[in-house]
């Protein structure tokens, strides 16, 4: 089983990015193979479930990072307003970013625009 994983990592030329994960897999399999009682179908199910959860977690972190960035920019805008700064253009830009993120679901565009938004 681990040989198949290793071969696929090599085949897709991604072993270099997954060596730590593969090593951990190999250690766990070697340690518990004698007690392993899952069928091939169960192995695939749990592997794909872990993969899906990992992707979900990564996406959730990405989305939360954008939301936190929006909140940070709102705070910076409010501080600038309190200091009597003219930041109407930045405020319009932030509203466009919020529209991209919350309404249009254009997450990458929103994130890129957020990174470029500078508050005076």
ZARO-663257 format. One record per residue: residue in one letter; chain; x, y, z of N, C-alpha, C, O in turn. Coordinates in nm, 4 decimals, padded with zeros to 6 digits. Example, Ala and Ser with C-alpha at 12.3 -4.5 7.8 and 13.67 -1.06 7.14 Angstrom:
// residues 2
   aa   ch         nu         nv         nw        cau        cav        caw         cu         cv         cw         ou         ov         ow
    a    A    01.3190   -00.5690    00.7800    01.2300   -00.4500    00.7800    01.3200   -00.3300    00.7800    01.4236   -00.3319    00.8465
    s    A    01.2850   -00.2250    00.7080    01.3670   -00.1060    00.7140    01.2900    00.0030    00.7870    01.3409    00.1138    00.8039
//
This chain:
// residues 120
   aa   ch         nu         nv         nw        cau        cav        caw         cu         cv         cw         ou         ov         ow
    x    A    00.0824   -00.1189    00.0000    00.0000    00.0000    00.0000    00.0871    00.1258    00.0000    00.0644    00.2158   -00.0808
    x    A    00.1843    00.1335    00.0871    00.2672    00.2548    00.0906    00.3494    00.2688   -00.0360    00.3828    00.3800   -00.0768
    x    A    00.3825    00.1557   -00.0988    00.4558    00.1617   -00.2253    00.3715    00.2297   -00.3335    00.4240    00.3035   -00.4169
    x    A    00.2413    00.2042   -00.3313    00.1517    00.2680   -00.4279    00.1479    00.4192   -00.4079    00.1506    00.4956   -00.5044
    x    A    00.1416    00.4609   -00.2832    00.1401    00.6041   -00.2523    00.2699    00.6685   -00.2986    00.2690    00.7734   -00.3630
    x    A    00.3815    00.6047   -00.2650    00.5120    00.6579   -00.3053    00.5218    00.6688   -00.4574    00.5706    00.7688   -00.5101
    x    A    00.4758    00.5667   -00.5265    00.4811    00.5683   -00.6738    00.3972    00.6824   -00.7305    00.4396    00.7491   -00.8248
    x    A    00.2794    00.7054   -00.6744    00.1932    00.8147   -00.7230    00.2567    00.9506   -00.6946    00.2496    01.0411   -00.7777
    x    A    00.3180    00.9649   -00.5787    00.3859    01.0915   -00.5477    00.4978    01.1183   -00.6478    00.5184    01.2319   -00.6907
    x    A    00.5685    01.0141   -00.6839    00.6751    01.0284   -00.7848    00.6149    01.0547   -00.9230    00.6625    01.1405   -00.9973
    x    A    00.5103    00.9800   -00.9558    00.4469    00.9921   -01.0869    00.3966    01.1348   -01.1111    00.4116    01.1889   -01.2207
    x    A    00.3371    01.1947   -01.0082    00.2849    01.3297   -01.0216    00.3901    01.4365   -00.9884    00.3597    01.5558   -00.9862
    x    A    00.5128    01.3928   -00.9629    00.6251    01.4820   -00.9342    00.5952    01.5759   -00.8167    00.6239    01.6955   -00.8214
    x    A    00.5364    01.5177   -00.7108    00.5030    01.5974   -00.5922    00.5613    01.5381   -00.4638    00.5268    01.5813   -00.3538
    x    A    00.6478    01.4411   -00.4778    00.7074    01.3800   -00.3595    00.7807    01.4839   -00.2754    00.7734    01.4818   -00.1526
    x    A    00.8504    01.5737   -00.3416    00.9287    01.6742   -00.2686    00.8425    01.7605   -00.1759    00.8919    01.8124   -00.0757
    x    A    00.7138    01.7760   -00.2090    00.6242    01.8574   -00.1263    00.5547    01.7746   -00.0177    00.4907    01.8304    00.0714
    x    A    00.5670    01.6439   -00.0249    00.4915    01.5556    00.0646    00.5784    01.4552    00.1386    00.5269    01.3571    00.1923
    x    A    00.7080    01.4776    00.1424    00.7971    01.3796    00.2057    00.7660    01.3607    00.3533    00.7657    01.2477    00.4023
    x    A    00.7401    01.4681    00.4242    00.7098    01.4577    00.5675    00.5805    01.3789    00.5892    00.5736    01.2922    00.6763
    x    A    00.4797    01.4095    00.5103    00.3524    01.3383    00.5224    00.3698    01.1911    00.4888    00.3179    01.1040    00.5587
    x    A    00.4428    01.1638    00.3817    00.4658    01.0243    00.3434    00.5435    00.9507    00.4525    00.5112    00.8365    00.4853
    x    A    00.6448    01.0148    00.5083    00.7234    00.9514    00.6146    00.6359    00.9174    00.7350    00.6483    00.8101    00.7939
    x    A    00.5481    01.0096    00.7701    00.4561    00.9852    00.8818    00.3631    00.8690    00.8494    00.3406    00.7815    00.9330
    x    A    00.3094    00.8685    00.7284    00.2250    00.7574    00.6850    00.2991    00.6254    00.6971    00.2448    00.5284    00.7499
    x    A    00.4210    00.6210    00.6495    00.5017    00.4978    00.6501    00.5268    00.4507    00.7940    00.5156    00.3315    00.8228
    x    A    00.5603    00.5428    00.8834    00.5832    00.5062    01.0240    00.4573    00.4470    01.0879    00.4639    00.3460    01.1580
    x    A    00.3438    00.5104    01.0631    00.2183    00.4631    01.1228    00.1800    00.3264    01.0667    00.1450    00.2349    01.1413
    x    A    00.1871    00.3140    00.9348    00.1514    00.1857    00.8715    00.2420    00.0737    00.9227    00.1936   -00.0325    00.9620
    x    A    00.3723    00.0971    00.9223    00.4660   -00.0064    00.9664    00.4417   -00.0466    01.1114    00.4550   -00.1635    01.1476
    x    A    00.4065    00.0504    01.1929    00.3854    00.0221    01.3350    00.2576   -00.0579    01.3604    00.2541   -00.1438    01.4485
    x    A    00.1529   -00.0293    01.2829    00.0223   -00.0872    01.3119   -00.0272   -00.1885    01.2085   -00.1402   -00.2361    01.2201
    x    A    00.0520   -00.2222    01.1098    00.0051   -00.3092    01.0019   -00.0433   -00.4459    01.0536   -00.1372   -00.5029    00.9980
    x    A    00.0188   -00.4975    01.1572   -00.0223   -00.6281    01.2104   -00.1620   -00.6223    01.2733   -00.2335   -00.7225    01.2759
    x    A   -00.2003   -00.5049    01.3238   -00.3310   -00.4884    01.3875   -00.4348   -00.4279    01.2921   -00.5506   -00.4092    01.3294
    x    A   -00.3927   -00.3977    01.1695   -00.4783   -00.3281    01.0734   -00.5941   -00.4184    01.0338   -00.5725   -00.5281    00.9823
    x    A   -00.7163   -00.3733    01.0574   -00.8310   -00.4561    01.0226   -00.9298   -00.3845    00.9308   -01.0446   -00.4269    00.9180
    x    A   -00.8861   -00.2779    00.8678   -00.9734   -00.2067    00.7752   -00.9630   -00.2684    00.6362   -00.8570   -00.3147    00.5943
    x    A   -01.0748   -00.2676    00.5667   -01.0747   -00.3169    00.4285   -01.0152   -00.2094    00.3372   -00.9941   -00.0957    00.3794
    x    A   -00.9888   -00.2461    00.2138   -00.9387   -00.1480    00.1174   -01.0367   -00.0328    00.1000   -00.9958    00.0828    00.0889
    x    A   -01.1655   -00.0639    00.0977   -01.2666    00.0400    00.0827   -01.2657    00.1340    00.2038   -01.2778    00.2556    00.1887
    x    A   -01.2516    00.0777    00.3222   -01.2456    00.1610    00.4424   -01.1192    00.2473    00.4428   -01.1235    00.3640    00.4818
    x    A   -01.0083    00.1905    00.3999   -00.8842    00.2682    00.3899   -00.9021    00.3874    00.2963   -00.8612    00.4990    00.3282
    x    A   -00.9631    00.3629    00.1810   -00.9866    00.4707    00.0849   -01.0806    00.5746    00.1442   -01.0570    00.6947    00.1308
    x    A   -01.1873    00.5291    00.2096   -01.2823    00.6220    00.2699   -01.2131    00.7150    00.3702   -01.2292    00.8369    00.3635
    x    A   -01.1369    00.6578    00.4620   -01.0717    00.7398    00.5645   -00.9630    00.8296    00.5049   -00.9436    00.9423    00.5506
    x    A   -00.8936    00.7810    00.4050   -00.7919    00.8636    00.3390   -00.8572    00.9827    00.2708   -00.8127    01.0964    00.2870
    x    A   -00.9626    00.9567    00.1944   -01.0300    01.0669    00.1250   -01.1005    01.1603    00.2217   -01.1083    01.2807    00.1972
    x    A   -01.1517    01.1064    00.3309   -01.2138    01.1919    00.4331   -01.1110    01.2866    00.4934   -01.1385    01.4049    00.5135
    x    A   -00.9936    01.2342    00.5218   -00.8862    01.3187    00.5752   -00.8432    01.4241    00.4763   -00.8202    01.5393    00.5132
    x    A   -00.8324    01.3852    00.3507   -00.7957    01.4793    00.2455   -00.9003    01.5897    00.2337   -00.8661    01.7077    00.2263
    x    A   -01.0274    01.5513    00.2319   -01.1362    01.6487    00.2200   -01.1371    01.7432    00.3398   -01.1548    01.8640    00.3240
    x    A   -01.1180    01.6880    00.4592   -01.1171    01.7728    00.5783   -00.9994    01.8697    00.5763   -01.0130    01.9855    00.6159
    x    A   -00.8856    01.8228    00.5307   -00.7682    01.9084    00.5197   -00.7947    02.0246    00.4240   -00.7607    02.1392    00.4537
    x    A   -00.8553    01.9948    00.3098   -00.8899    02.1008    00.2152   -00.9904    02.1982    00.2748   -00.9764    02.3196    00.2603
    x    A   -01.0915    02.1445    00.3418   -01.1924    02.2284    00.4056   -01.1277    02.3211    00.5081   -01.1584    02.4402    00.5129
    x    A   -01.0389    02.2665    00.5892   -00.9718    02.3476    00.6914   -00.8894    02.4589    00.6280   -00.8896    02.5720    00.6766
    x    A   -00.8192    02.4272    00.5202   -00.7384    02.5275    00.4515   -00.8236    02.6377    00.3925   -00.7897    02.7555    00.4030
    x    A   -00.9335    02.6002    00.3310   -01.0240    02.6997    00.2726   -01.0842    02.7864    00.3814   -01.0959    02.9080    00.3658
    x    A   -01.1223    02.7238    00.4912   -01.1809    02.7998    00.6026   -01.0803    02.9006    00.6596   -01.1167    03.0142    00.6900
    x    A   -00.9541    02.8590    00.6740   -00.8502    02.9524    00.7220   -00.8326    03.0689    00.6248   -00.8189    03.1840    00.6663
    x    A   -00.8331    03.0379    00.4957   -00.8190    03.1410    00.3928   -00.9338    03.2416    00.4026   -00.9109    03.3626    00.4020
    x    A   -01.0570    03.1916    00.4115   -01.1748    03.2784    00.4198   -01.1726    03.3622    00.5481   -01.2032    03.4814    00.5456
    x    A   -01.1366    03.2994    00.6593   -01.1290    03.3736    00.7851   -01.0216    03.4807    00.7801   -01.0380    03.5877    00.8388
    x    A   -00.9116    03.4533    00.7104   -00.8058    03.5533    00.6938   -00.8552    03.6751    00.6184   -00.8213    03.7882    00.6534
    x    A   -00.9350    03.6529    00.5154   -00.9913    03.7653    00.4399   -01.0879    03.8439    00.5285   -01.0836    03.9669    00.5316
    x    A   -01.1746    03.7728    00.6002   -01.2693    03.8408    00.6894   -01.1960    03.9249    00.7939   -01.2346    04.0386    00.8210
    x    A   -01.0902    03.8686    00.8524   -01.0118    03.9433    00.9512   -00.9451    04.0644    00.8878   -00.9347    04.1697    00.9507
    x    A   -00.9000    04.0501    00.7639   -00.8400    04.1628    00.6919   -00.9411    04.2737    00.6684   -00.9081    04.3917    00.6808
    x    A   -01.0634    04.2370    00.6348   -01.1695    04.3364    00.6155   -01.1977    04.4095    00.7457   -01.2103    04.5319    00.7469
    x    A   -01.2076    04.3359    00.8545   -01.2329    04.3974    00.9853   -01.1181    04.4914    01.0228   -01.1414    04.6005    01.0749
    x    A   -00.9943    04.4491    00.9961   -00.8782    04.5330    01.0261   -00.8833    04.6633    00.9468   -00.8576    04.7704    01.0016
    x    A   -00.9164    04.6546    00.8184   -00.9246    04.7746    00.7347   -01.0388    04.8648    00.7804   -01.0260    04.9872    00.7763
    x    A   -01.1502    04.8063    00.8239   -01.2606    04.8875    00.8776   -01.2150    04.9644    01.0006   -01.2493    05.0813    01.0179
    x    A   -01.1377    04.8984    01.0857   -01.0851    04.9631    01.2059   -00.9893    05.0766    01.1678   -00.9947    05.1852    01.2255
    x    A   -00.9021    05.0505    01.0708   -00.8080    05.1536    01.0258   -00.8818    05.2727    00.9650   -00.8427    05.3875    00.9865
    x    A   -00.9866    05.2464    00.8904   -01.0656    05.3547    00.8312   -01.1327    05.4365    00.9398   -01.1330    05.5595    00.9339
    x    A   -01.1895    05.3695    01.0385   -01.2550    05.4422    01.1475   -01.1547    05.5282    01.2232   -01.1848    05.6419    01.2595
    x    A   -01.0362    05.4743    01.2470   -00.9311    05.5515    01.3157   -00.8927    05.6739    01.2325   -00.8766    05.7834    01.2864
    x    A   -00.8783    05.6551    01.1021   -00.8438    05.7680    01.0146   -00.9547    05.8723    01.0149   -00.9270    05.9922    01.0159
    x    A   -01.0804    05.8275    01.0140   -01.1932    05.9216    01.0208   -01.1917    05.9994    01.1518   -01.2138    06.1205    01.1539
    x    A   -01.1652    05.9282    01.2610   -01.1583    05.9932    01.3916   -01.0493    06.0991    01.3949   -01.0593    06.1972    01.4687
    x    A   -00.9457    06.0793    01.3152   -00.8353    06.1753    01.3062   -00.8564    06.2759    01.1943   -00.7629    06.3440    01.1520
    x    A   -00.9799    06.2845    01.1469   -01.0206    06.3829    01.0451   -00.9461    06.3686    00.9129   -00.9222    06.4680    00.8444
    x    A   -00.9091    06.2463    00.8764   -00.8434    06.2199    00.7479   -00.9495    06.1985    00.6408   -01.0570    06.1451    00.6682
    x    A   -00.9183    06.2408    00.5190   -01.0075    06.2180    00.4063   -00.9732    06.0824    00.3450   -00.8743    06.0683    00.2730
    x    A   -01.0552    05.9849    00.3742   -01.0287    05.8497    00.3255   -01.1506    05.7932    00.2527   -01.1752    05.6726    00.2536
    x    A   -01.2258    05.8831    00.1898   -01.3470    05.8419    00.1186   -01.3147    05.7402    00.0090   -01.3891    05.6442   -00.0107
    x    A   -01.2042    05.7612   -00.0621   -01.1677    05.6689   -00.1699   -01.1366    05.5294   -00.1149   -01.1791    05.4289   -00.1719
    x    A   -01.0625    05.5239   -00.0045   -01.0299    05.3947    00.0563   -01.1559    05.3262    00.1098   -01.1685    05.2039    00.1051
    x    A   -01.2482    05.4073    00.1604   -01.3733    05.3512    00.2116   -01.4559    05.2912    00.0972   -01.5140    05.1837    00.1124
    x    A   -01.4610    05.3604   -00.0167   -01.5305    05.3063   -00.1340   -01.4641    05.1759   -00.1798   -01.5317    05.0787   -00.2134
    x    A   -01.3310    05.1760   -00.1805   -01.2578    05.0557   -00.2211   -01.2888    04.9397   -00.1271   -01.3101    04.8271   -00.1719
    x    A   -01.2914    04.9669    00.0019   -01.3222    04.8603    00.0977   -01.4643    04.8083    00.0760   -01.4885    04.6881    00.0870
    x    A   -01.5571    04.8967    00.0457   -01.6941    04.8524    00.0182   -01.6986    04.7650   -00.1068   -01.7747    04.6684   -00.1116
    x    A   -01.6186    04.7975   -00.2073   -01.6099    04.7142   -00.3272   -01.5509    04.5765   -00.2923   -01.5959    04.4739   -00.3432
    x    A   -01.4512    04.5763   -00.2060   -01.3898    04.4504   -00.1620   -01.4922    04.3652   -00.0874   -01.5019    04.2445   -00.1097
    x    A   -01.5675    04.4282   -00.0001   -01.6708    04.3553    00.0740   -01.7760    04.2981   -00.0208   -01.8247    04.1869   -00.0004
    x    A   -01.8107    04.3742   -00.1241   -01.9055    04.3257   -00.2245   -01.8476    04.2057   -00.2998   -01.9170    04.1069   -00.3236
    x    A   -01.7199    04.2157   -00.3368   -01.6541    04.1032   -00.4038   -01.6570    03.9786   -00.3156   -01.6849    03.8684   -00.3629
    x    A   -01.6285    03.9972   -00.1892   -01.6176    03.8839   -00.0975   -01.7543    03.8271   -00.0594   -01.7787    03.7076   -00.0763
    x    A   -01.8431    03.9118   -00.0083   -01.9684    03.8631    00.0484   -02.0769    03.8371   -00.0567   -02.1535    03.7415   -00.0440
    x    A   -02.0838    03.9202   -00.1587   -02.1919    03.9085   -00.2564   -02.1513    03.8288   -00.3801   -02.2207    03.7352   -00.4198
    x    A   -02.0393    03.8662   -00.4404   -01.9992    03.8030   -00.5665   -01.9188    03.6750   -00.5474   -01.8968    03.5997   -00.6423
    x    A   -01.8753    03.6510   -00.4243   -01.7973    03.5301   -00.3927   -01.6678    03.5213   -00.4746   -01.6225    03.4122   -00.5093
    x    A   -01.6099    03.6366   -00.5044   -01.4830    03.6459   -00.5776   -01.3715    03.6585   -00.4739   -01.3163    03.7667   -00.4538
    x    A   -01.3392    03.5480   -00.4089   -01.2515    03.5507   -00.2930   -01.1086    03.5921   -00.3263   -01.0489    03.6709   -00.2529
    x    A   -01.0539    03.5417   -00.4331   -00.9169    03.5768   -00.4692   -00.9069    03.7244   -00.5058   -00.8139    03.7931   -00.4634
    x    A   -01.0023    03.7731   -00.5845   -01.0015    03.9151   -00.6197   -01.0139    04.0022   -00.4947   -00.9454    04.1036   -00.4816
    x    A   -01.1006    03.9623   -00.4047   -01.1184    04.0378   -00.2804   -00.9898    04.0367   -00.1988   -00.9490    04.1399   -00.1454
    x    A   -00.9260    03.9209   -00.1892   -00.8026    03.9093   -00.1119   -00.6905    03.9931   -00.1735   -00.6175    04.0618   -00.1020
    x    A   -00.6770    03.9873   -00.3052   -00.5741    04.0662   -00.3730   -00.5979    04.2160   -00.3541   -00.5048    04.2914   -00.3258
    x    A   -00.7220    04.2578   -00.3699   -00.7544    04.3997   -00.3522   -00.7314    04.4432   -00.2080   -00.6846    04.5542   -00.1828
    x    A   -00.7640    04.3565   -00.1146   -00.7440    04.3873    00.0271   -00.5976    04.4093    00.0589   -00.5626    04.4991    00.1355
    x    A   -00.5119    04.3270   -00.0001   -00.3669    04.3401    00.0219   -00.3149    04.4736   -00.0314   -00.2192    04.5295    00.0223
    x    A   -00.3778    04.5237   -00.1363   -00.3315    04.6474   -00.1991   -00.3961    04.7726   -00.1391   -00.3554    04.8841   -00.1716
    x    A   -00.4947    04.7559   -00.0535   -00.5625    04.8700    00.0058   -00.4785    04.9297    00.1181   -00.4540    04.8654    00.2202
    x    A   -00.4359    05.0505    00.0978   -00.3552    05.1224    00.1981   -00.4402    05.2329    00.2592   -00.4990    05.3144    00.1881
    x    A   -00.4456    05.2344    00.3887   -00.5186    05.3374    00.4613   -00.4163    05.4405    00.5097   -00.3152    05.4060    00.5709
    x    A   -00.4451    05.5673    00.4809   -00.3511    05.6743    00.5187   -00.3297    05.6834    00.6678   -00.2536    05.7683    00.7142
//
